[in-house]
Amino acid sequence: MTFDHDLKATVRTIPDYPKKGILFRDITTLLADARAFRRAVDELVQPWAGLKIDKVAGIEARGFIIGGAVAHQVSAGFVPIRKKGKLPHTTVRIAYSLEYGLDEMEMHVDAIQPGERVILVDDLIATGGTAEGAVKLLRQIGANVVAACFIIDLPDLGGADKLRAMDVPVRTLMAFEGH
Ligand code: AMP
């Protein structure tokens, strides 16, 4: 598909960042390209056009940029999911697995009302550890997670399948082999 290739070409790949062996998929080049940014947001929300979405939850930090634009597009509120210790009000917290070890993420306890329809957004899904933690956190406060969307999928790492196994429909716009 031409669209896929056009958009994919706006993602910059940095080898060996942040450490040797990693191919870092840098979306700042996509975001800086007005057509690509608009197209990515339009395509991410396309399956949910016309459906009522109450909130978009974005994962710190690149999920804030894309999630904010997605929320605006679907006329939903935006909710940040942050690393621990950053949010000022009462929070709910969950531990999640990273490549090495554990970390914790938080959201405000009153950010979403039980039963609200929520879309989760991040730039990229790899092992799915981050997004899985976010889905559990959202469900913990009663959110109805309608979907998760990511610009980039690294399918060899199985993250999107992990979310689908949790009954979360997943939307991604492009895939890169390997990790
Ligand atoms: P994971 O929890 O393994 O699915 O990792 C997803 C998170 O790590 C996302 O917030 C991504 O921004 C980041 N990430 C993981 N792998 C890469 C990569 N190869 N390039 C850029 N970001 C990555």
Residues whose N, C-alpha, C, O or C-beta is under 5 A from the ligand:
A	BS01	AMP	L23 F24 R25 S97 D122 D123 L124 I125 A126 T127 G128 G129 T130 A131 G159 H179
